[in-house]
Amino acid sequence: MFDQRLLFALGVVLVGGVVLGYSGFGTGLIFVALLSLIYSPREAVAMLMIMGSLGTSMLLAPAIRRTIWRETAPMTIVAILAIPIGSYVQLTMDQHVMQRIIGVAVFGLSIIMFLGVTYKGQRSQITNIAAGVVSGVVAGATGLGRLLVALYFISANQPVAVQRANIIIVGSAIAIFNLIILMVTGVVTIELAVRAGVLFFPFALTIWLGAKFFSVSAAEWFRRLVLSLIMIIAVITIFA
């Protein structure tokens, strides 16, 4: 368990934590792409779900008070129901092919975020449910469903605190249920859980450091730099 791969994973975690603390995004893209080169794509997704669930658990209490439940509840329910579809793809597909699929997904999402593309159409329960289905399938297959949730909610005409709360509630539910599936199917072993737990502590520390030493208001150049690097990482993942 404590081998050279863990040292490489620690480097990924330290970078991901600083990025998250500074700019508030990008960790999932970095984790899934790079960890899938170190471990199997299944293990990479499982480790992301464990650390993501631990990290967002600290944010749930205030988010519960601010979220708009008429939007998040149906989206969460259908996302949870759709996760097994993506999980089936992940668990049955050749892992080298899955690695390339993750690379393509990371590349596509990073381009969308780089261009600032968000959903600008009419919002209704139908769009909430549709967004939930897509996010659930993508979450089960690649672990990146939270990013789609974020892209959907940040374009809503709502206060930033409400947008953030909606993302935390739906994203956390997706991560927790995805983690349950990975545990039931045997992807999450005691060794993997311990490994993710060990990595979580430096991850949490670098999140704090990133938030402390960098100004969010000056993060636009950093945001574009990070997304450019993620695109390069995605291409490496596709062709590795």
C-alpha positions in Angstrom: 0.0 0.0 0.0 2.7 2.5 1.0 4.8 2.3 -2.2 6.1 4.6 -4.9 2.6 5.0 -6.4 1.4 6.5 -3.1 4.1 9.1 -3.4 3.0 10.0 -6.9 -0.6 10.1 -5.6 0.4 12.4 -2.8 1.8 14.8 -5.4 -1.5 14.8 -7.3 -3.4 15.4 -4.0 -1.2 18.3 -3.0 -1.6 20.0 -6.4 -5.4 19.3 -6.4 -5.8 20.7 -2.9 -4.0 24.0 -3.8 -6.1 24.3 -7.0 -9.3 23.8 -5.1 -8.4 26.2 -2.3 -7.3 28.9 -4.7 -9.9 28.7 -7.5 -12.7 26.4 -6.1 -12.7 24.0 -9.0 -10.7 21.5 -11.0 -9.8 19.0 -8.4 -12.0 16.3 -9.8 -10.6 16.7 -13.2 -7.0 16.5 -11.9 -7.7 13.6 -9.6 -9.5 11.4 -12.0 -7.1 12.0 -14.9 -3.8 11.6 -13.1 -4.8 9.0 -10.5 -6.1 6.8 -13.4 -2.5 6.8 -14.7 -1.2 5.7 -11.2 -4.0 3.3 -10.3 -6.9 1.8 -12.3 -9.7 4.1 -13.4 -12.0 2.3 -10.9 -9.7 3.0 -8.0 -9.2 6.6 -9.1 -12.9 7.2 -9.1 -13.3 5.5 -5.8 -10.5 7.6 -4.2 -12.1 10.8 -5.5 -15.5 9.8 -4.1 -14.0 9.0 -0.7 -12.0 12.3 -0.4 -14.8 14.3 -2.0 -17.4 12.9 0.5 -15.1 13.6 3.4 -14.4 17.1 2.2 -18.0 18.2 1.4 -19.3 16.7 4.7 -18.0 19.8 6.4 -20.1 22.0 4.2 -23.5 20.2 4.4 -25.0 22.0 7.4 -25.0 25.5 6.0 -25.9 24.2 2.5 -29.0 22.5 3.8 -30.4 25.8 5.1 -29.8 27.6 1.8 -30.6 25.0 -0.9 -33.8 25.2 -3.0 -35.3 21.8 -2.4 -37.9 22.0 -5.2 -34.9 22.0 -7.6 -32.4 19.9 -5.9 -34.6 17.1 -4.6 -35.9 15.8 -8.0 -32.5 16.3 -9.5 -30.8 14.3 -6.7 -33.3 11.5 -6.9 -32.9 10.9 -10.6 -29.2 11.3 -10.5 -29.0 8.6 -7.8 -31.2 6.3 -10.0 -28.9 7.0 -13.0 -25.6 6.4 -11.3 -25.8 2.5 -11.6 -26.0 2.9 -15.4 -22.6 4.7 -15.5 -21.3 2.3 -12.8 -22.1 -0.7 -15.0 -20.1 0.9 -17.8 -17.2 1.5 -15.5 -17.2 -2.0 -14.0 -17.6 -3.9 -17.2 -15.5 -2.0 -19.7 -11.8 -2.7 -20.3 -9.8 -0.4 -17.9 -7.5 0.9 -20.6 -10.4 1.9 -22.7 -12.0 3.4 -19.6 -8.9 5.4 -19.0 -9.2 6.9 -22.5 -12.9 7.6 -21.9 -12.0 9.5 -18.7 -9.4 11.4 -20.7 -11.9 12.5 -23.3 -14.4 13.4 -20.6 -11.9 15.5 -18.7 -10.7 17.2 -21.9 -14.3 18.0 -22.9 -15.3 19.4 -19.5 -12.2 21.5 -19.2 -12.9 23.1 -22.6 -16.5 23.8 -21.5 -15.2 25.4 -18.3 -12.4 27.3 -20.2 -14.9 28.8 -22.5 -17.3 29.6 -19.7 -20.2 27.7 -21.2 -23.2 27.2 -18.9 -26.8 26.3 -19.4 -28.8 29.4 -20.4 -32.0 27.9 -21.4 -35.4 27.8 -19.7 -35.4 26.0 -16.3 -38.1 23.7 -15.2 -38.5 20.3 -13.4 -37.9 18.7 -16.8 -34.5 20.4 -17.2 -33.7 19.6 -13.5 -34.5 15.9 -14.1 -32.6 15.8 -17.4 -29.5 17.4 -15.8 -29.8 14.9 -12.9 -29.9 11.9 -15.3 -26.8 13.1 -17.3 -24.9 14.0 -14.1 -25.7 10.6 -12.5 -24.6 8.6 -15.6 -21.3 10.6 -15.9 -20.7 10.3 -12.2 -21.1 6.6 -12.2 -18.8 6.1 -15.2 -16.1 8.7 -14.6 -16.7 10.3 -11.2 -17.1 13.8 -12.8 -20.8 14.2 -12.3 -20.3 17.0 -9.8 -18.8 19.3 -12.4 -21.9 18.9 -14.6 -24.1 19.8 -11.5 -21.9 22.9 -11.0 -22.2 24.0 -14.6 -26.0 23.7 -14.4 -26.5 25.6 -11.2 -23.9 28.4 -11.6 -25.8 29.8 -14.6 -29.0 30.1 -12.6 -30.3 33.5 -11.7 -29.8 33.0 -8.0 -27.6 34.4 -5.3 -24.1 32.8 -5.2 -24.7 31.3 -1.8 -27.8 29.5 -3.1 -26.0 28.2 -6.2 -23.2 26.9 -4.0 -25.6 25.2 -1.6 -27.5 23.5 -4.5 -24.2 22.2 -5.9 -23.0 20.9 -2.5 -26.3 19.1 -1.8 -26.7 17.4 -5.2 -22.9 16.8 -5.6 -22.6 15.3 -2.1 -25.5 13.0 -2.7 -24.1 11.8 -6.0 -20.6 11.2 -4.4 -22.0 9.3 -1.4 -24.3 7.0 -3.4 -21.6 6.4 -6.0 -19.3 5.5 -3.1 -21.9 3.0 -1.8 -22.1 1.3 -5.2 -18.3 1.1 -5.3 -18.2 -0.5 -1.9 -21.0 -3.0 -2.7 -19.2 -4.0 -5.9 -15.9 -4.6 -4.1 -14.0 -1.7 -5.8 -13.5 0.0 -2.4 -11.3 -2.3 -0.3 -9.9 -1.6 3.2 -6.6 -0.9 1.6 -8.0 1.6 -0.8 -10.0 3.3 2.0 -7.0 3.6 4.2 -5.0 5.0 1.3 -7.6 7.6 0.6 -7.8 8.4 4.3 -4.1 9.0 4.5 -4.2 11.2 1.4 -7.1 13.2 2.7 -5.2 14.9 5.5 -2.6 16.6 3.2 -5.4 17.3 0.8 -7.3 19.2 3.5 -4.2 21.1 4.5 -3.4 22.2 0.9 -7.0 23.3 0.5 -6.6 25.5 3.5 -3.3 26.9 2.3 -4.6 27.6 -1.2 -7.6 29.5 0.2 -5.3 31.4 2.7 -2.5 32.5 0.4 -4.3 33.3 -2.8 -7.1 35.9 -3.5 -10.2 34.6 -5.2 -10.8 37.9 -6.9 -7.4 37.5 -8.8 -8.0 33.9 -9.8 -9.1 34.3 -13.4 -5.6 34.0 -14.9 -5.0 31.0 -12.6 -8.3 29.5 -13.6 -7.3 29.6 -17.3 -3.8 28.3 -16.5 -5.2 25.3 -14.5 -7.7 24.5 -17.2 -5.0 24.6 -19.9 -2.9 22.2 -17.8 -5.8 19.9 -17.3 -6.4 19.8 -21.0 -2.7 18.7 -21.4 -3.2 16.1 -18.7 -6.3 14.8 -20.4 -4.5 14.3 -23.7 -1.7 12.4 -21.9 -4.4 10.2 -20.3 -6.0 9.5 -23.7 -2.8 8.4 -25.4 -0.9 6.8 -22.4 
